[in-house]
Amino acid sequence: MMLPVIAYYIIFHYIPMYGALIAFKDYSPMKGILGSDWVGLKHFHDFFNSYYFTRILKNTLVISLYSLIFEFPAPILLALLINEVRNKTFKRVAQTITYMPYFISLVVICGIITDFTNGDGIINRLFMLFGYDGQAMLQKPELFRPIYILSEIWQRIGWESIIYIAALMSIDQEQYEAARMDGASRLKQIFYITIPGILPTITIMFILRMGNMLNVGFEKIILLYNPVTYDTADVISSFVYRKGLLEFGWSYSSAVGLFNSVVNLLLLVTANYISRKVNKSSLW
């Protein structure tokens, strides 16, 4: 049963690491990876000293931190709320509604966001009722990040809550019965039984999130941003896409991508180490 999973990671994750060599070469498709001229850390040096380095690193970190602060707790809160619902029909309907956006094509999602935030979109029409002027929100650099984070929460909150709901189901129900006999309110049961019961799961998910801290999805960024919002929307992954596939700077974009992966690895190891020391829960 493990063979397909092992084969997937070997074929699509470990073998492609060989291609990271082009980050240290002046890659030419005609010469191939081994035949291309070795330039060492030239592309890294060019990237670190470029105008784009500060901008895209700042944007990536800001969007990632916003996501960690607002998006990461959202599915936990949703799972806690659903767990407190006693009406099974309402619970199933709520779960289905929150799951649905995750299964909609990302292109369709971005189309909906664009239409809703246009000058004559539904969001602007609601604002106009309160006296605000309509504006194309995605043309405003200061509004791009809030729109991105809110849409991420809307799209992923239901799907990501599944693992927390599963963790809640594993909590021994006798603990709740004992707490009720001792006079504990529903709120106290949540703080002293429910949250500690799912804390190991939260820790593991937090560590995994830290390992992808700088991996802001370029697909959604590319579908939503434009040259007007580059100053706040351009991130490492979208920069790699533009430089590598649109401008054919394969070696330069590989160097940027490799830098991104190394930083993510360091964050993952650091988060795992701190978690192991603080609450004895870690990935390894």
Disulfide bonds with the S-S distance in Angstrom:
none
